[in-house]
Amino acid sequence: MTSTSVRPGRPGHACWAYDDPAVFETRAQEFLLAGLAVGDRVRYVTPEPVPVVVERWRGVSRLRDALCTGAAEVCSVDDVYGSGPLDSDAQLASYTTMIEAALADGHAGWRIAADGTPLVLDPVRREAFARYEHMVDRFLRTRPMSAVCGYDRTRLDERTIEELACLHPTSDPGISLFHLYAGAGGLVLDGELDTSNHDVFATAVRRADHDPGDLVLHAEGLRFIDYRSLLHLHRHAASRHGEVVLRTSLAPASRLVTLLGLSRVRVEVTR
């Protein structure tokens, strides 16, 4: 299995929000059918009874054929993720096994669409799963795997969905103004950080920062950052006795850091 980034040629890791489960299922089918078309093995993870979903999917000829050959499968949320707080290491080990099996069977890779709503209804499970969202994003960078995570707006508040969506490289428009995700050289930060989301950003940094040493944020795609988010970075760096390096084209960020005396934030202005 390759140890270099494979994301550029694959859909990667996306977050969708929905109001109607049928809409999410239809989008998931399209995503997985596109995977079948390029030779992937695919999996759909649902909170519904699996036989009910399989029966519906047998109405789509390409999915029916793939279900029969084992190129596609439908699984329950509990069977894939368990019923308690998620063990991220065990989950990623399971994904490694699935990818290797798909490749051994002649598939180009592995693709999964999962309705994660039941996994984040409880605050304890939500914290574990949010950390996992970032870990799986890092995992996807070096594996031939693509994933979509879906969350139900009728069961989750906007803040919860935003906290999860921002840890993906892409999400549906309007869910999150920024994204903090795994890049080739560390964490990538893009979008806008303002008064509406600075607290969500603080939570995202805490959940995404797993490595020792200074935290480097590649923020060339960042369009705006206000002083509150810079304060969060300073406090986060102080809590881990390190420094945050913010690489961005936003020259005003450097002036703000100096003005506020944020000694643990270093802005490297890029061109």
C-alpha positions, -999 to 999 in steps of 0.1 A, spaced: 0 0 0 14 34 -10 28 57 17 23 89 -3 -7 110 -6 -35 96 -28 -62 122 -21 -56 143 -52 -70 116 -75 -99 106 -52 -130 124 -37 -114 124 -3 -134 131 29 -167 151 28 -195 160 52 -231 163 42 -261 175 62 -296 165 54 -332 171 65 -346 140 48 -329 106 52 -341 96 17 -321 125 2 -289 115 20 -294 79 8 -299 90 -28 -268 112 -27 -249 83 -11 -260 59 -38 -246 84 -64 -213 86 -46 -210 49 -43 -221 42 -78 -193 66 -89 -169 44 -69 -181 12 -85 -176 29 -119 -139 34 -112 -134 -1 -96 -139 6 -59 -155 -17 -34 -182 2 -16 -201 2 17 -232 20 29 -236 24 67 -272 31 79 -291 34 112 -321 17 95 -326 -21 95 -302 -34 69 -327 -58 52 -350 -29 45 -322 -8 29 -309 -38 9 -344 -44 -5 -345 -7 -17 -310 -9 -32 -319 -40 -52 -342 -18 -72 -311 -1 -87 -296 -26 -112 -260 -17 -108 -263 -18 -70 -282 -51 -71 -254 -66 -92 -227 -52 -69 -245 -65 -38 -246 -100 -54 -209 -100 -62 -197 -85 -30 -185 -53 -46 -211 -34 -25 -224 -40 10 -249 -24 34 -241 -24 71 -256 -11 103 -241 18 123 -237 -4 154 -220 -33 134 -194 -9 120 -189 15 149 -202 -2 180 -226 12 205 -202 31 228 -175 57 224 -155 50 193 -121 34 196 -103 53 168 -73 30 166 -94 -1 163 -117 15 137 -87 26 115 -72 -9 118 -106 -23 106 -105 1 76 -69 -10 68 -81 -46 67 -111 -37 45 -88 -17 21 -63 -45 18 -90 -71 12 -105 -49 -16 -71 -44 -32 -64 -82 -30 -97 -89 -47 -87 -66 -76 -105 -34 -67 -90 0 -72 -98 11 -36 -125 13 -10 -153 38 -6 -178 43 23 -208 65 29 -220 66 65 -249 82 83 -231 92 115 -260 108 133 -265 81 160 -228 83 169 -229 119 180 -262 123 198 -246 116 231 -219 142 242 -194 116 252 -197 97 220 -197 129 201 -163 140 215 -148 106 206 -162 106 172 -152 142 164 -116 133 173 -119 103 150 -132 125 122 -99 142 121 -79 110 125 -97 93 96 -90 124 75 -53 119 81 -57 82 74 -73 89 40 -44 109 28 -22 78 24 -48 52 15 -70 45 -16 -102 52 3 -129 79 1 -156 87 26 -187 107 31 -202 114 65 -239 124 68 -256 142 97 -293 147 103 -304 184 109 -336 173 124 -318 155 152 -287 176 156 -283 213 162 -264 236 139 -235 240 163 -229 202 165 -230 198 128 -206 227 123 -182 212 148 -181 180 128 -182 195 93 -152 218 99 -130 187 104 -135 177 68 -117 191 38 -151 197 22 -187 201 34 -221 212 20 -223 250 15 -234 269 46 -225 243 72 -191 258 82 -173 289 72 -139 272 78 -122 238 76 -93 224 96 -80 192 81 -50 170 73 -27 182 46 5 169 32 27 189 56 4 191 86 -29 208 93 -46 229 66 -69 258 76 -91 276 51 -122 298 50 -131 326 74 -128 329 112 -149 356 127 -172 363 157 -197 337 146 -173 307 147 -143 315 168 -154 292 196 -160 263 171 -125 269 159 -111 266 194 -128 232 197 -116 221 163 -80 229 171 -82 209 203 -97 179 186 -73 180 156 -40 186 173 -26 151 180 11 156 174 38 167 198 59 198 192 48 231 177 15 232 158 19 244 122 -12 256 104 -10 259 66 -35 287 62 -28 300 27 -65 295 19 -76 315 50 -96 346 39 -101 363 73 -91 358 109 -102 380 138 -84 385 171 -105 360 190 -93 331 170 -57 343 174 -63 344 212 -75 308 210 -43 298 192 -22 315 219 -41 298 247 -39 265 230 -1 268 225 3 278 261 -17 247 273 7 224 254 38 245 263 46 251 227 41 275 198 16 279 170 29 288 136 3 303 113 14 304 76 -10 328 58 -11 355 32 -31 377 57 -5 403 67 -29 420 92 -27 387 113 9 394 120 2 430 131 -26 417 154 -4 392 170 22 419 178 -4 443 190 -20 417 214 14 405 226 6 369 216 41 355 223 31 319 215 17 326 180 41 332 151 27 344 118 47 336 87 33 357 59 33 339 26 30 353 -9 
